[in-house]
């Protein structure tokens, strides 16, 4: 159970960071969505 919480927290932190710093030069919303996808991909693989 703890590992699931840590993984979800990691995905949220990556998404929030991408939302704030806008690394992909998209709108803030899309940068956050891409960040969530990247966080999920890191956890998955």
mmJSON file of the N, C-alpha and C atoms, coordinates in Angstrom:
{"data_MODEL":{"atom_site":{
"group_PDB":["ATOM","ATOM","ATOM","ATOM","ATOM","ATOM","ATOM","ATOM","ATOM","ATOM","ATOM","ATOM","ATOM","ATOM","ATOM","ATOM","ATOM","ATOM","ATOM","ATOM","ATOM","ATOM","ATOM","ATOM","ATOM","ATOM","ATOM","ATOM","ATOM","ATOM","ATOM","ATOM","ATOM","ATOM","ATOM","ATOM","ATOM","ATOM","ATOM","ATOM","ATOM","ATOM","ATOM","ATOM","ATOM","ATOM","ATOM","ATOM","ATOM","ATOM","ATOM","ATOM","ATOM","ATOM","ATOM","ATOM","ATOM","ATOM","ATOM","ATOM","ATOM","ATOM","ATOM","ATOM","ATOM","ATOM","ATOM","ATOM","ATOM","ATOM","ATOM","ATOM","ATOM","ATOM","ATOM","ATOM","ATOM","ATOM","ATOM","ATOM","ATOM","ATOM","ATOM","ATOM","ATOM","ATOM","ATOM","ATOM","ATOM","ATOM","ATOM","ATOM","ATOM","ATOM","ATOM","ATOM","ATOM","ATOM","ATOM","ATOM","ATOM","ATOM","ATOM","ATOM","ATOM","ATOM","ATOM","ATOM","ATOM","ATOM","ATOM","ATOM","ATOM","ATOM","ATOM","ATOM","ATOM","ATOM","ATOM","ATOM","ATOM","ATOM","ATOM","ATOM","ATOM","ATOM","ATOM","ATOM","ATOM","ATOM","ATOM","ATOM","ATOM","ATOM","ATOM"],
"id":[1,2,3,4,5,6,7,8,9,10,11,12,13,14,15,16,17,18,19,20,21,22,23,24,25,26,27,28,29,30,31,32,33,34,35,36,37,38,39,40,41,42,43,44,45,46,47,48,49,50,51,52,53,54,55,56,57,58,59,60,61,62,63,64,65,66,67,68,69,70,71,72,73,74,75,76,77,78,79,80,81,82,83,84,85,86,87,88,89,90,91,92,93,94,95,96,97,98,99,100,101,102,103,104,105,106,107,108,109,110,111,112,113,114,115,116,117,118,119,120,121,122,123,124,125,126,127,128,129,130,131,132,133,134,135],
"type_symbol":["N","C","C","N","C","C","N","C","C","N","C","C","N","C","C","N","C","C","N","C","C","N","C","C","N","C","C","N","C","C","N","C","C","N","C","C","N","C","C","N","C","C","N","C","C","N","C","C","N","C","C","N","C","C","N","C","C","N","C","C","N","C","C","N","C","C","N","C","C","N","C","C","N","C","C","N","C","C","N","C","C","N","C","C","N","C","C","N","C","C","N","C","C","N","C","C","N","C","C","N","C","C","N","C","C","N","C","C","N","C","C","N","C","C","N","C","C","N","C","C","N","C","C","N","C","C","N","C","C","N","C","C","N","C","C"],
"label_atom_id":["N","CA","C","N","CA","C","N","CA","C","N","CA","C","N","CA","C","N","CA","C","N","CA","C","N","CA","C","N","CA","C","N","CA","C","N","CA","C","N","CA","C","N","CA","C","N","CA","C","N","CA","C","N","CA","C","N","CA","C","N","CA","C","N","CA","C","N","CA","C","N","CA","C","N","CA","C","N","CA","C","N","CA","C","N","CA","C","N","CA","C","N","CA","C","N","CA","C","N","CA","C","N","CA","C","N","CA","C","N","CA","C","N","CA","C","N","CA","C","N","CA","C","N","CA","C","N","CA","C","N","CA","C","N","CA","C","N","CA","C","N","CA","C","N","CA","C","N","CA","C","N","CA","C","N","CA","C"],
"label_alt_id":[null,null,null,null,null,null,null,null,null,null,null,null,null,null,null,null,null,null,null,null,null,null,null,null,null,null,null,null,null,null,null,null,null,null,null,null,null,null,null,null,null,null,null,null,null,null,null,null,null,null,null,null,null,null,null,null,null,null,null,null,null,null,null,null,null,null,null,null,null,null,null,null,null,null,null,null,null,null,null,null,null,null,null,null,null,null,null,null,null,null,null,null,null,null,null,null,null,null,null,null,null,null,null,null,null,null,null,null,null,null,null,null,null,null,null,null,null,null,null,null,null,null,null,null,null,null,null,null,null,null,null,null,null,null,null],
"label_comp_id":["UNK","UNK","UNK","UNK","UNK","UNK","UNK","UNK","UNK","UNK","UNK","UNK","UNK","UNK","UNK","UNK","UNK","UNK","UNK","UNK","UNK","UNK","UNK","UNK","UNK","UNK","UNK","UNK","UNK","UNK","UNK","UNK","UNK","UNK","UNK","UNK","UNK","UNK","UNK","UNK","UNK","UNK","UNK","UNK","UNK","UNK","UNK","UNK","UNK","UNK","UNK","UNK","UNK","UNK","UNK","UNK","UNK","UNK","UNK","UNK","UNK","UNK","UNK","UNK","UNK","UNK","UNK","UNK","UNK","UNK","UNK","UNK","UNK","UNK","UNK","UNK","UNK","UNK","UNK","UNK","UNK","UNK","UNK","UNK","UNK","UNK","UNK","UNK","UNK","UNK","UNK","UNK","UNK","UNK","UNK","UNK","UNK","UNK","UNK","UNK","UNK","UNK","UNK","UNK","UNK","UNK","UNK","UNK","UNK","UNK","UNK","UNK","UNK","UNK","UNK","UNK","UNK","UNK","UNK","UNK","UNK","UNK","UNK","UNK","UNK","UNK","UNK","UNK","UNK","UNK","UNK","UNK","UNK","UNK","UNK"],
"label_asym_id":["A","A","A","A","A","A","A","A","A","A","A","A","A","A","A","A","A","A","A","A","A","A","A","A","A","A","A","A","A","A","A","A","A","A","A","A","A","A","A","A","A","A","A","A","A","A","A","A","A","A","A","A","A","A","A","A","A","A","A","A","A","A","A","A","A","A","A","A","A","A","A","A","A","A","A","A","A","A","A","A","A","A","A","A","A","A","A","A","A","A","A","A","A","A","A","A","A","A","A","A","A","A","A","A","A","A","A","A","A","A","A","A","A","A","A","A","A","A","A","A","A","A","A","A","A","A","A","A","A","A","A","A","A","A","A"],
"label_entity_id":["1","1","1","1","1","1","1","1","1","1","1","1","1","1","1","1","1","1","1","1","1","1","1","1","1","1","1","1","1","1","1","1","1","1","1","1","1","1","1","1","1","1","1","1","1","1","1","1","1","1","1","1","1","1","1","1","1","1","1","1","1","1","1","1","1","1","1","1","1","1","1","1","1","1","1","1","1","1","1","1","1","1","1","1","1","1","1","1","1","1","1","1","1","1","1","1","1","1","1","1","1","1","1","1","1","1","1","1","1","1","1","1","1","1","1","1","1","1","1","1","1","1","1","1","1","1","1","1","1","1","1","1","1","1","1"],
"label_seq_id":[1,1,1,2,2,2,3,3,3,4,4,4,5,5,5,6,6,6,7,7,7,8,8,8,9,9,9,10,10,10,11,11,11,12,12,12,13,13,13,14,14,14,15,15,15,16,16,16,17,17,17,18,18,18,19,19,19,20,20,20,21,21,21,22,22,22,23,23,23,24,24,24,25,25,25,26,26,26,27,27,27,28,28,28,29,29,29,30,30,30,31,31,31,32,32,32,33,33,33,34,34,34,35,35,35,36,36,36,37,37,37,38,38,38,39,39,39,40,40,40,41,41,41,42,42,42,43,43,43,44,44,44,45,45,45],
"pdbx_PDB_ins_code":[null,null,null,null,null,null,null,null,null,null,null,null,null,null,null,null,null,null,null,null,null,null,null,null,null,null,null,null,null,null,null,null,null,null,null,null,null,null,null,null,null,null,null,null,null,null,null,null,null,null,null,null,null,null,null,null,null,null,null,null,null,null,null,null,null,null,null,null,null,null,null,null,null,null,null,null,null,null,null,null,null,null,null,null,null,null,null,null,null,null,null,null,null,null,null,null,null,null,null,null,null,null,null,null,null,null,null,null,null,null,null,null,null,null,null,null,null,null,null,null,null,null,null,null,null,null,null,null,null,null,null,null,null,null,null],
"Cartn_x":[0.825,0.0,0.859,1.941,2.8,3.456,3.839,4.509,3.545,2.276,1.283,1.162,1.138,1.052,2.279,3.453,4.682,4.692,4.244,4.197,3.208,2.031,1.052,1.568,2.214,2.793,3.859,4.682,5.705,5.073,4.036,3.361,2.771,2.162,1.572,2.652,3.777,4.865,5.441,5.631,6.148,5.155,3.88,2.863,2.787,2.846,2.793,4.028,5.179,6.409,6.348,5.883,5.742,4.706,3.651,2.633,3.225,4.103,4.654,5.756,6.691,7.849,7.66,6.591,6.266,7.462,7.973,9.175,8.946,7.71,7.443,6.877,6.819,6.334,4.904,4.097,2.675,1.928,0.623,-0.118,0.141,-0.115,0.156,-0.606,-1.857,-2.665,-2.035,-1.659,-1.072,0.299,1.08,2.362,2.135,1.119,0.799,0.349,-0.458,-0.928,0.244,1.123,2.303,3.183,3.314,4.085,3.492,2.17,1.527,1.803,1.772,2.074,3.511,4.425,5.832,6.043,5.431,5.528,4.969,3.839,3.253,4.138,4.758,5.661,6.887,7.41,8.565,8.198,7.045,6.615,6.349,5.753,5.411,6.652,7.655,8.852,9.944],
"Cartn_y":[-1.203,0.0,1.252,1.232,2.405,2.7,1.647,1.86,2.481,2.131,2.732,4.218,4.579,5.982,6.757,6.173,6.836,7.015,6.022,6.127,7.192,7.223,8.26,9.652,9.764,11.044,11.488,10.564,10.882,11.395,10.734,11.155,12.55,12.814,14.132,15.207,14.902,15.879,16.19,15.181,15.415,16.253,15.934,16.698,18.144,18.356,19.714,20.516,19.856,20.545,20.976,20.102,20.46,21.563,21.545,22.585,23.946,23.981,25.246,25.778,24.913,25.423,25.424,24.793,24.77,24.369,23.147,22.757,22.459,22.276,21.866,22.988,24.19,25.37,25.184,24.469,24.344,25.207,25.139,25.834,25.115,25.799,25.198,23.892,23.86,22.656,21.475,21.678,20.586,20.185,21.145,20.796,19.908,20.203,19.365,17.974,17.888,16.585,15.762,16.393,15.688,15.246,16.088,15.724,14.523,14.47,13.305,12.047,12.195,11.054,10.581,11.516,11.155,10.497,11.048,10.431,9.016,8.83,7.493,6.529,7.022,6.172,5.777,6.706,6.379,5.307,5.417,4.429,3.086,3.117,1.884,1.105,1.828,1.143,1.198],
"Cartn_z":[0.0,0.0,0.0,0.764,0.822,-0.519,-1.251,-2.53,-3.544,-3.479,-4.372,-4.074,-2.803,-2.413,-2.9,-2.75,-3.182,-4.691,-5.419,-6.888,-7.34,-6.723,-7.074,-6.727,-5.586,-5.191,-6.19,-6.655,-7.644,-8.937,-9.41,-10.643,-10.474,-9.327,-9.069,-9.01,-8.377,-8.279,-9.659,-10.499,-11.85,-12.652,-12.567,-13.283,-12.808,-11.492,-10.951,-11.338,-11.328,-11.723,-13.18,-14.035,-15.448,-15.634,-14.839,-14.909,-14.567,-13.575,-13.098,-14.013,-14.432,-15.179,-16.695,-17.198,-18.628,-19.499,-19.36,-20.097,-21.576,-21.998,-23.366,-24.234,-23.711,-24.434,-24.952,-24.191,-24.482,-23.474,-23.497,-22.444,-21.126,-20.021,-18.707,-18.513,-18.95,-18.777,-19.515,-20.763,-21.543,-21.022,-20.541,-19.923,-18.704,-17.92,-16.769,-17.166,-18.213,-18.699,-19.224,-19.978,-20.481,-19.318,-18.315,-17.128,-16.409,-16.301,-15.689,-16.505,-17.821,-18.685,-18.532,-18.442,-18.265,-16.903,-15.871,-14.543,-14.535,-15.19,-15.286,-16.059,-17.121,-17.902,-17.095,-16.299,-15.453,-14.431,-13.821,-12.832,-13.513,-14.696,-15.401,-15.826,-16.305,-16.807,-15.782],
"occupancy":[1.0,1.0,1.0,1.0,1.0,1.0,1.0,1.0,1.0,1.0,1.0,1.0,1.0,1.0,1.0,1.0,1.0,1.0,1.0,1.0,1.0,1.0,1.0,1.0,1.0,1.0,1.0,1.0,1.0,1.0,1.0,1.0,1.0,1.0,1.0,1.0,1.0,1.0,1.0,1.0,1.0,1.0,1.0,1.0,1.0,1.0,1.0,1.0,1.0,1.0,1.0,1.0,1.0,1.0,1.0,1.0,1.0,1.0,1.0,1.0,1.0,1.0,1.0,1.0,1.0,1.0,1.0,1.0,1.0,1.0,1.0,1.0,1.0,1.0,1.0,1.0,1.0,1.0,1.0,1.0,1.0,1.0,1.0,1.0,1.0,1.0,1.0,1.0,1.0,1.0,1.0,1.0,1.0,1.0,1.0,1.0,1.0,1.0,1.0,1.0,1.0,1.0,1.0,1.0,1.0,1.0,1.0,1.0,1.0,1.0,1.0,1.0,1.0,1.0,1.0,1.0,1.0,1.0,1.0,1.0,1.0,1.0,1.0,1.0,1.0,1.0,1.0,1.0,1.0,1.0,1.0,1.0,1.0,1.0,1.0],
"B_iso_or_equiv":[0.0,0.0,0.0,0.0,0.0,0.0,0.0,0.0,0.0,0.0,0.0,0.0,0.0,0.0,0.0,0.0,0.0,0.0,0.0,0.0,0.0,0.0,0.0,0.0,0.0,0.0,0.0,0.0,0.0,0.0,0.0,0.0,0.0,0.0,0.0,0.0,0.0,0.0,0.0,0.0,0.0,0.0,0.0,0.0,0.0,0.0,0.0,0.0,0.0,0.0,0.0,0.0,0.0,0.0,0.0,0.0,0.0,0.0,0.0,0.0,0.0,0.0,0.0,0.0,0.0,0.0,0.0,0.0,0.0,0.0,0.0,0.0,0.0,0.0,0.0,0.0,0.0,0.0,0.0,0.0,0.0,0.0,0.0,0.0,0.0,0.0,0.0,0.0,0.0,0.0,0.0,0.0,0.0,0.0,0.0,0.0,0.0,0.0,0.0,0.0,0.0,0.0,0.0,0.0,0.0,0.0,0.0,0.0,0.0,0.0,0.0,0.0,0.0,0.0,0.0,0.0,0.0,0.0,0.0,0.0,0.0,0.0,0.0,0.0,0.0,0.0,0.0,0.0,0.0,0.0,0.0,0.0,0.0,0.0,0.0],
"pdbx_formal_charge":[null,null,null,null,null,null,null,null,null,null,null,null,null,null,null,null,null,null,null,null,null,null,null,null,null,null,null,null,null,null,null,null,null,null,null,null,null,null,null,null,null,null,null,null,null,null,null,null,null,null,null,null,null,null,null,null,null,null,null,null,null,null,null,null,null,null,null,null,null,null,null,null,null,null,null,null,null,null,null,null,null,null,null,null,null,null,null,null,null,null,null,null,null,null,null,null,null,null,null,null,null,null,null,null,null,null,null,null,null,null,null,null,null,null,null,null,null,null,null,null,null,null,null,null,null,null,null,null,null,null,null,null,null,null,null],
"auth_seq_id":[1,1,1,2,2,2,3,3,3,4,4,4,5,5,5,6,6,6,7,7,7,8,8,8,9,9,9,10,10,10,11,11,11,12,12,12,13,13,13,14,14,14,15,15,15,16,16,16,17,17,17,18,18,18,19,19,19,20,20,20,21,21,21,22,22,22,23,23,23,24,24,24,25,25,25,26,26,26,27,27,27,28,28,28,29,29,29,30,30,30,31,31,31,32,32,32,33,33,33,34,34,34,35,35,35,36,36,36,37,37,37,38,38,38,39,39,39,40,40,40,41,41,41,42,42,42,43,43,43,44,44,44,45,45,45],
"auth_comp_id":["UNK","UNK","UNK","UNK","UNK","UNK","UNK","UNK","UNK","UNK","UNK","UNK","UNK","UNK","UNK","UNK","UNK","UNK","UNK","UNK","UNK","UNK","UNK","UNK","UNK","UNK","UNK","UNK","UNK","UNK","UNK","UNK","UNK","UNK","UNK","UNK","UNK","UNK","UNK","UNK","UNK","UNK","UNK","UNK","UNK","UNK","UNK","UNK","UNK","UNK","UNK","UNK","UNK","UNK","UNK","UNK","UNK","UNK","UNK","UNK","UNK","UNK","UNK","UNK","UNK","UNK","UNK","UNK","UNK","UNK","UNK","UNK","UNK","UNK","UNK","UNK","UNK","UNK","UNK","UNK","UNK","UNK","UNK","UNK","UNK","UNK","UNK","UNK","UNK","UNK","UNK","UNK","UNK","UNK","UNK","UNK","UNK","UNK","UNK","UNK","UNK","UNK","UNK","UNK","UNK","UNK","UNK","UNK","UNK","UNK","UNK","UNK","UNK","UNK","UNK","UNK","UNK","UNK","UNK","UNK","UNK","UNK","UNK","UNK","UNK","UNK","UNK","UNK","UNK","UNK","UNK","UNK","UNK","UNK","UNK"],
"auth_asym_id":["A","A","A","A","A","A","A","A","A","A","A","A","A","A","A","A","A","A","A","A","A","A","A","A","A","A","A","A","A","A","A","A","A","A","A","A","A","A","A","A","A","A","A","A","A","A","A","A","A","A","A","A","A","A","A","A","A","A","A","A","A","A","A","A","A","A","A","A","A","A","A","A","A","A","A","A","A","A","A","A","A","A","A","A","A","A","A","A","A","A","A","A","A","A","A","A","A","A","A","A","A","A","A","A","A","A","A","A","A","A","A","A","A","A","A","A","A","A","A","A","A","A","A","A","A","A","A","A","A","A","A","A","A","A","A"],
"auth_atom_id":["N","CA","C","N","CA","C","N","CA","C","N","CA","C","N","CA","C","N","CA","C","N","CA","C","N","CA","C","N","CA","C","N","CA","C","N","CA","C","N","CA","C","N","CA","C","N","CA","C","N","CA","C","N","CA","C","N","CA","C","N","CA","C","N","CA","C","N","CA","C","N","CA","C","N","CA","C","N","CA","C","N","CA","C","N","CA","C","N","CA","C","N","CA","C","N","CA","C","N","CA","C","N","CA","C","N","CA","C","N","CA","C","N","CA","C","N","CA","C","N","CA","C","N","CA","C","N","CA","C","N","CA","C","N","CA","C","N","CA","C","N","CA","C","N","CA","C","N","CA","C","N","CA","C","N","CA","C"],
"pdbx_PDB_model_num":[1,1,1,1,1,1,1,1,1,1,1,1,1,1,1,1,1,1,1,1,1,1,1,1,1,1,1,1,1,1,1,1,1,1,1,1,1,1,1,1,1,1,1,1,1,1,1,1,1,1,1,1,1,1,1,1,1,1,1,1,1,1,1,1,1,1,1,1,1,1,1,1,1,1,1,1,1,1,1,1,1,1,1,1,1,1,1,1,1,1,1,1,1,1,1,1,1,1,1,1,1,1,1,1,1,1,1,1,1,1,1,1,1,1,1,1,1,1,1,1,1,1,1,1,1,1,1,1,1,1,1,1,1,1,1]
}}}
